Amino acid sequence: MMHKFLSTFLGLLLFAAHAAHAFEPTTKQVTDNVYAIVGEIDQRNPENQGLNNTTGFIITADGVVLVGAGATADSAKMLEAAVKKVTDKPIKQVINIGVQDHHWMGNSYFLAQKIPVVALARTVESQKQQEMGNRMRLSAGIGGKPEDLKVEYASETFPGDEKTLTIGGVEMVLRYLGDGHFPGDAVLWLPKEKLVFTGDIVFNDRMLGVLPDISKVKAWQATFKKMAELKPEHLIPGHGNPSDLATAQKNTGDYLDWLVTEVGKSLEEMEDLGDAVKRLSADKRFDFLQLSKDLHGRNIHQTYLQLEAE
Ligand SMILES: [Zn+2]
């Protein structure tokens, strides 16, 4: 009897400890029917379950379209809970626009509920190529073994670079504009609302990361410019808070331009890698972005290696 009481008590204690640490993303209304779900603006950890990115959803006459699936079943549940706080309508459809873990590796949670998940075929191809790296980086952040993550791809894919979907009266265009943070990253453009879900093409509030062998800085710079040509009035980024285009330009576009220009000059002047990283790391103009202390020097290093190899 005492034993049973103790185990119940301990169970409650554990539950309370877990609940106290559980991370909750912030939901922000962007237009009448579109919301951003802003995950943690920091690195992955066990509490945020890899939900250190931004996703969102569109409420239509036929139900909710969720743009992004979270990194794991637990982070998918956080997204589902965020939707339920705003509307009683069920999630009808999930769209994968990104290749990095937290944009799609929670798919299995929605597929198990028979909710279709769609994506451009080229995005899924890249997800397959990047899957092992995504599993490793994710499990390094949240714990557990890479092979234990349950990973499923979209249930329907579309060939080519563009697919228009009209769901519950809302027109949305899934478009590939060029490679970005990851090859195969796409955007979702809502022409009537002039709203774009940019995925990881835009990082707001925090510094973007140039990943070795994955993020090609010049391609990303060109893709950002194409996104800007859409002239969005509302922008939901892959990381950080929703914003206008000018804010995204300041946080991401200007930084990509700076990396390409300054590192390019350094190579023209035959400065060696170590000197270039040391000199350019001392430039503080992007210090207002979170994580800049961790990422700025690494980004310069990676950009140097890429531009040098051209
Ligand atoms: Zn990301």
Boltz pocket constraint, residues with backbone or C-beta under 6 A from the ligand:
constraints:
  - pocket:
      binder: B
      contacts: [[A, 52], [A, 53], [A, 100], [A, 102], [A, 200], [A, 238], [A, 239]]
      max_distance: 6.0
